[in-house]
Amino acid sequence: MPAQDKDKNIKDADQRPGPLEGLLIADFSRVLAGPYCTMLLGDLGATVIKVESPAGDDTRTWIPPERNDVATYYLSINRNKRSVVLDFNDPADLQLARTLAARADVFIENFKPGGLKRFGLDYDTVQQQNPGSIYASISGFGTAQGASLPGYDVIVQAASGLMSITGDPDGSAYRSGISVFDVMAGLHAVIGILAALNHRNRTGKGQHIEVSLFASALSGMVNQTSAYVAGGVTPHRMGNAHPSLFPYGPLPTADQELVIAAGNNGQFSKLCAVLGVPDLPHDPRFASPKERNYNRDLLSPLLVERLKMKTANEWFYLLSAAGVPCGPINTIAGGVELARELGLDPVVEVGSGDDAVPMIRHPISFSLTPPRYTLPPPALGQDSAQIRAWLSQEDTTH
């Protein structure tokens, strides 16, 4: 049932109108995929109650780095939430958890498949008490034969094949620099929840949606998995080279490498014009993406010879002005500062005074209902008293 009446005290305290205002999210997830999903929903106005065990979310202890003794990992994915500690081994606490599930519009969890059944917090049980709820489950490898496998992102990167295509051709396999499939699964969960909410608005029916890191990985590797299932080709490590395009990656300049991405004939022609070799696009060996790809070993030294005449920064501005996609290889600090230069205003202060936390802005802009940044990531159990009191009150909306 919609939350706009039954959680007045909780929601009104947030004062965060947005496109999801009035929705109550019961967040029984932890670590990354689930919390990232619920933070995005909270940014858009939903009221998110983060349920934690007495030990707290694992990421609270993932230090370094840290800010004021709090892990920046935890901070990055837990704004716009309220934290309540509930011990499922305590009958009174378990009843409060069930009450929250019965009142929520969305219940999201990433326990091992089947792990909540013994607590009466599985989909079938929750659905009986709250037929209109959207129940979202995130797992590592699904609920069939992979149900018992641990759902850590690095394991999925290895098992899915991503690590087999990441790194130097003759070197060791590498994981991505971020937990890329956790993030993808969190985004897929957001999409599934919003789709299910739309279906509920039309039919009044809730449903169970399931997202796995492994399925997200196979979908998210797009052209690489398609190469295998549609083309019969097993991709392999190519360093920074692209399997289907050239130039499409870093090339050396007078001082450092610059990433250049000429994805079509027009961009390649503009690149050659700026480099002072306007005839190259007319050479039959380089006249199409296919030919440039097959003849990359011949084309590369011709481009590098010209690129070494100026610095990466000089080429960046010249090529960008000509409409050639390119970019410097920045540090994370450089990336944030470039976003500032480009007017993206990437950093927001969440909270006020000593409690304010600098965080990365929500990635979506809305013309009428912009994201809000009201609540900094909560301390463990910070809102327990308020939430327990609310859950203990009789629900008069049924």
Secondary structure, DSSP 8 states (H G I E B T S, - for coil): --STTTTHHHHHHH---STTTT-EEEEE--SSHHHHHHHHHHHTT-EEEEEE-TT--GGGG--SSEETTEEHHHHTT--S-EEEE--TTSHHHHHHHHHHHHH-SEEEE-SSTTTTGGGT-SHHHHHHH-TT-EEEEEESS-SSTTTTS---HHHHHHHHTGGGGSS-TTS-----SS-HHHHHHHHHHHHHHHHHHHHHHHH---EEEEEEHHHHHHHHTHHHHHHHHTT-------TT--SS-SSEEEEE-SSSEEEEE--SHHHHHHHHHHHT-TTGGGSGGGSSHHHHHHTHHHHHHHHHHHHTTS-HHHHHHHHHHTT--EEE---HHHHHHHHHHTT---EEEESSGGG-EEEE--S---SSS----------TTTTHHHHHHHHHS-----
